[in-house]
Amino acid sequence: MKRKIVAVISGKGGVGKTSLTASLSTLGSNDSNINPIVLDCDVDAPNLALILTPKRKEQIHSEDVFATLKANLIEERCIQCKECIDNHFCEFNALRWLEDNQIPEIDYLACEGCGACKVLCPEHAFEIKSVKSGEIISYETIFRFPLIYGKTRLGSTTSGKLVADVKQFAQNLREFQASNIILIDGPPGIGCPVISAISGVDYVITITEPTPSALHDLIRTIELVEQFNIDFGIVINKADLESPFQEKFKHLIEETGYNILGKIKFDLSIPEAMSYAKPVVNYAPNSSASISIMEIYDRLKNILWNHQ
């Protein structure tokens, strides 16, 4: 079976993206024909590891990523002219004057690493350095497949780059050659991290729910995916929710002809499974949500490998 890469994304957070990814991955691990690798690319708030826990904690691997640029003051070069403050070298207001020491101080969180201070300082008292922007963590889960996820450091501005690094890290794993599906739990929204997450994938699952904000963000997400010419399917969570937007959903699908990959009814088994840190298909395999997700899994397999 040819390796496929699938990203699960949503226009907004809290619609079931991580729960769906966790369940699809464990269904794959129980399938004799499937060898999954799972990536949590929601690097600003990764939480897939809360459900897909490590088989052995001592085997958790972590490595730092240095992809963020920040300004650094070389104090011995500073002649305390205060020109950087008076002439407003920094458009991001990351420079402030320390009266006690009579030198500028750099606000790490505000600094964008643009290099203006380095160029404009007549004494070359500023330099631009790569600093730690986050880390990549990997381990074998209790379900016997690898999980890799990124964690962005507070104040870093390169979450899109970290997503790309997580995807590259997966390709260097020894398990990569034997894997035939890479499942990506993508970030919410339509920004740079999402673009990085869906770049190069074979299929996108967009999960949503029948609410005004979710419908609005679903349309924006689909517009983004279509720009990349990637095949996609829609999963509607809480599909039986009583909402005036049910008709709008129906009209949207009928008008556009978008593919509905599956519908998951409101089911308390899902939050219960989350509270026990388990995928719902493992916690309550006979629940309506689990049965729906199993059907989604079967349809996904059919799309990926039978419709070449």
C-alpha positions as CSV (number, residue, x, y, z in Angstrom):
1,M,0.0,0.0,0.0
2,K,1.4,3.4,-1.0
3,R,2.0,5.7,1.9
4,K,-0.6,8.4,2.3
5,I,-0.5,11.6,4.4
6,V,-3.8,12.8,5.9
7,A,-4.3,16.0,7.8
8,V,-7.2,16.6,10.2
9,I,-8.0,20.4,10.5
10,S,-10.7,22.7,11.6
11,G,-11.5,26.3,11.1
12,K,-11.9,26.8,14.8
13,G,-10.8,24.9,17.9
14,G,-13.0,22.7,20.1
15,V,-14.9,20.9,17.4
16,G,-13.4,17.5,17.9
17,K,-10.3,17.5,15.8
18,T,-7.9,15.9,18.3
19,S,-10.5,13.3,19.4
20,L,-11.1,12.2,15.9
21,T,-7.4,12.0,15.1
22,A,-6.8,9.9,18.2
23,S,-9.6,7.5,17.3
24,L,-8.5,7.1,13.7
25,S,-4.9,6.4,14.7
26,T,-5.9,3.7,17.2
27,L,-8.2,2.1,14.6
28,G,-5.3,2.1,12.2
29,S,-3.0,0.4,14.8
30,N,-5.5,-2.4,15.2
31,D,-5.7,-2.9,11.4
32,S,-3.3,-5.5,10.2
33,N,-2.8,-3.6,6.9
34,I,-2.1,-0.2,8.5
35,N,1.1,1.1,10.1
36,P,0.4,4.6,11.3
37,I,2.6,7.4,12.4
38,V,0.8,10.3,14.2
39,L,1.9,13.9,14.3
40,D,0.5,16.6,16.5
41,C,1.2,19.7,14.5
42,D,-1.0,22.0,16.7
43,V,2.4,23.2,18.0
44,D,1.0,26.2,19.9
45,A,-1.3,24.0,22.0
46,P,-0.5,20.3,21.5
47,N,-2.6,17.9,23.5
48,L,-2.8,14.7,21.6
49,A,-0.2,13.3,23.9
50,L,-2.8,13.5,26.7
51,I,-4.7,10.7,24.9
52,L,-1.9,8.8,23.1
53,T,0.3,8.3,26.1
54,P,3.9,6.8,26.0
55,K,4.5,3.1,26.3
56,R,7.6,3.7,28.3
57,K,8.3,7.2,29.7
58,E,12.0,6.6,29.8
59,Q,12.0,6.3,26.0
60,I,10.6,9.8,25.4
61,H,12.9,11.7,23.1
62,S,13.1,15.5,23.1
63,E,15.2,17.8,21.0
64,D,15.4,21.6,20.9
65,V,14.6,23.6,17.8
66,F,16.4,26.9,17.0
67,A,14.3,28.6,14.4
68,T,13.5,32.0,15.9
69,L,15.6,35.1,15.4
70,K,16.0,37.6,18.2
71,A,18.1,40.7,18.8
72,N,20.9,40.6,21.3
73,L,22.8,43.6,22.8
74,I,26.6,43.5,22.8
75,E,27.1,45.6,25.9
76,E,30.8,46.3,25.3
77,R,30.1,48.0,22.0
78,C,27.3,50.2,23.4
79,I,28.4,53.8,23.9
80,Q,25.2,54.8,25.6
81,C,24.3,57.3,22.9
82,K,20.6,56.3,23.3
83,E,20.1,56.8,19.5
84,C,18.3,53.5,19.3
85,I,15.6,54.8,21.6
86,D,15.5,58.5,20.4
87,N,15.3,57.5,16.7
88,H,12.9,54.6,17.3
89,F,15.0,51.9,15.7
90,C,12.4,49.2,16.6
91,E,9.0,49.4,15.0
92,F,7.8,46.6,17.4
93,N,8.7,48.6,20.5
94,A,11.0,45.9,21.7
95,L,13.7,48.4,22.9
96,R,13.5,50.3,26.1
97,W,16.1,52.3,28.0
98,L,17.4,51.2,31.4
99,E,18.1,54.4,33.3
100,D,20.1,52.7,36.0
101,N,22.5,51.0,33.6
102,Q,22.2,53.6,30.9
103,I,21.9,50.9,28.2
104,P,19.0,49.6,26.0
105,E,17.1,46.5,27.0
106,I,15.5,44.1,24.6
107,D,12.0,42.8,25.2
108,Y,12.3,39.2,24.2
109,L,8.5,38.7,23.6
110,A,8.1,41.9,21.5
111,C,11.3,41.4,19.4
112,E,10.6,40.0,15.9
113,G,14.3,39.5,15.0
114,C,13.9,41.8,12.0
115,G,17.5,43.1,12.2
116,A,16.6,46.8,12.1
117,C,18.5,47.6,15.3
118,K,21.6,45.8,14.0
119,V,21.6,47.7,10.7
120,L,20.8,51.1,12.2
121,C,23.1,51.1,15.3
122,P,26.3,53.2,14.3
123,E,28.4,51.1,16.8
124,H,27.0,47.7,15.7
125,A,26.0,47.0,19.3
126,F,23.2,44.7,18.3
127,E,23.4,41.2,16.7
128,I,20.7,38.8,15.5
129,K,20.9,35.3,16.9
130,S,19.0,32.1,16.5
131,V,17.3,31.2,19.8
132,K,15.3,28.2,21.0
133,S,11.9,28.4,19.4
134,G,10.5,25.1,20.7
135,E,11.1,21.4,20.9
136,I,10.1,18.2,19.2
137,I,9.0,15.3,21.4
138,S,8.6,11.7,20.1
139,Y,7.9,8.3,21.6
140,E,6.1,5.0,21.0
141,T,2.6,5.1,22.3
142,I,0.8,2.5,24.3
143,F,-1.0,1.7,21.0
144,R,2.4,0.7,19.4
145,F,2.8,3.5,16.9
146,P,5.0,6.6,17.1
147,L,3.7,10.0,18.1
148,I,5.7,13.1,17.3
149,Y,4.6,16.6,18.4
150,G,6.1,20.1,18.5
151,K,5.8,22.6,21.4
152,T,6.3,26.3,20.6
153,R,8.2,28.3,23.1
154,L,6.4,31.3,24.5
155,G,7.3,34.4,22.4
156,S,8.5,32.5,19.4
157,T,7.1,33.5,16.0
158,T,7.9,30.5,13.9
159,S,5.2,28.0,14.6
160,G,4.8,27.3,10.9
161,K,8.5,26.4,10.7
162,L,8.2,24.1,13.7
163,V,5.3,22.3,12.0
164,A,7.6,21.7,9.0
165,D,10.3,20.5,11.3
166,V,7.9,18.0,13.0
167,K,7.0,16.6,9.6
168,Q,10.6,16.3,8.6
169,F,11.5,14.6,11.9
170,A,8.9,11.9,11.1
171,Q,10.6,11.2,7.8
172,N,13.8,10.4,9.6
173,L,12.3,7.8,12.0
174,R,13.2,4.2,11.4
175,E,9.5,3.4,11.5
176,F,8.8,5.8,8.5
177,Q,9.7,3.3,5.8
178,A,7.3,0.7,7.1
179,S,4.4,3.2,7.7
180,N,1.7,3.6,5.1
181,I,-0.3,6.4,6.7
182,I,0.8,9.6,8.4
183,L,-2.0,11.1,10.4
184,I,-1.6,14.8,11.2
185,D,-3.6,16.6,13.9
186,G,-3.4,20.0,12.5
187,P,-3.8,23.5,14.1
188,P,-7.1,25.3,14.0
189,G,-7.6,28.3,11.8
190,I,-6.2,29.1,8.3
191,G,-2.8,30.7,9.2
192,C,0.8,29.8,8.6
193,P,0.9,26.7,10.8
194,V,-2.2,25.3,9.0
195,I,-0.6,26.0,5.6
196,S,2.5,24.2,6.7
197,A,0.5,21.3,8.1
198,I,-1.4,20.6,4.9
199,S,1.5,21.2,2.5
200,G,2.3,18.0,0.7
201,V,-0.6,15.9,2.1
202,D,-2.8,13.6,0.1
203,Y,-6.1,14.2,1.8
204,V,-7.6,16.6,4.3
205,I,-10.4,16.0,6.8
206,T,-12.1,19.2,7.8
207,I,-14.2,18.7,11.0
208,T,-16.9,21.1,12.0
209,E,-20.2,21.3,13.9
210,P,-23.5,23.0,13.1
211,T,-22.9,26.3,14.7
212,P,-22.6,29.8,13.2
213,S,-18.9,30.3,13.9
214,A,-18.0,26.7,12.9
215,L,-19.9,27.0,9.6
216,H,-18.2,30.3,8.9
217,D,-14.7,28.9,9.6
218,L,-15.4,25.7,7.7
219,I,-16.0,27.7,4.5
220,R,-12.7,29.6,5.1
221,T,-10.9,26.3,5.7
222,I,-12.2,24.8,2.5
223,E,-11.2,27.8,0.5
224,L,-7.7,27.3,1.8
225,V,-7.6,23.6,1.0
226,E,-8.9,24.2,-2.5
227,Q,-6.1,26.6,-3.2
228,F,-3.7,23.7,-2.7
229,N,-5.9,21.5,-4.9
230,I,-6.1,18.8,-2.2
231,D,-8.9,16.3,-2.0
232,F,-10.9,16.7,1.2
233,G,-13.9,15.4,3.1
234,I,-16.1,17.0,5.8
235,V,-16.9,15.4,9.1
236,I,-19.8,17.0,11.0
237,N,-19.5,16.5,14.8
238,K,-22.6,16.9,17.0
239,A,-24.5,16.4,13.7
240,D,-27.9,16.1,15.4
241,L,-27.5,19.3,17.3
242,E,-30.7,21.3,17.1
243,S,-29.7,24.4,15.4
244,P,-31.1,26.8,12.7
245,F,-27.8,26.3,10.9
246,Q,-28.6,22.7,10.1
247,E,-30.5,24.0,7.0
248,K,-27.6,26.2,6.1
249,F,-25.3,23.2,6.3
250,K,-27.6,21.1,4.1
251,H,-27.9,23.9,1.6
252,L,-24.1,24.4,1.5
253,I,-23.4,20.7,0.8
254,E,-26.2,20.5,-1.8
255,E,-25.0,23.6,-3.5
256,T,-21.3,22.8,-3.6
257,G,-21.4,19.0,-3.8
258,Y,-18.8,18.7,-1.1
259,N,-18.1,15.2,0.1
260,I,-19.4,14.4,3.6
261,L,-17.0,11.8,5.0
262,G,-19.1,11.2,8.0
263,K,-21.4,12.5,10.7
264,I,-21.0,12.0,14.5
265,K,-24.0,12.5,16.7
266,F,-23.8,14.2,20.0
267,D,-22.5,11.6,22.4
268,L,-21.4,12.0,26.0
269,S,-19.0,9.1,25.5
270,I,-16.6,11.5,23.8
271,P,-16.1,13.9,26.8
272,E,-16.1,10.9,29.1
273,A,-13.4,9.2,27.1
274,M,-11.4,12.5,27.1
275,S,-11.7,12.6,30.9
276,Y,-10.2,9.2,31.1
277,A,-7.5,10.1,28.6
278,K,-8.6,7.5,26.0
279,P,-9.8,7.6,22.4
280,V,-13.6,7.1,22.4
281,V,-13.3,4.0,20.1
282,N,-11.3,2.3,22.9
283,Y,-13.2,3.7,25.8
284,A,-16.7,3.0,24.4
285,P,-16.4,1.0,21.2
286,N,-20.2,0.4,21.0
287,S,-21.2,4.0,21.4
288,S,-22.8,5.8,18.5
289,A,-19.8,8.1,18.2
290,S,-17.4,5.2,18.0
291,I,-19.6,3.4,15.4
292,S,-19.6,6.6,13.3
293,I,-15.9,7.0,13.6
294,M,-15.3,3.4,12.5
295,E,-17.5,4.1,9.4
296,I,-15.4,7.2,8.7
297,Y,-12.2,5.2,9.0
298,D,-13.5,2.6,6.5
299,R,-14.5,5.4,4.1
300,L,-11.2,7.0,4.5
301,K,-9.3,3.8,3.7
302,N,-11.5,3.4,0.6
303,I,-10.8,6.9,-0.6
304,L,-7.0,6.6,0.0
305,W,-6.3,3.3,-1.5
306,N,-9.2,2.0,-3.6
307,H,-9.8,5.1,-5.6
308,Q,-6.4,5.6,-7.2
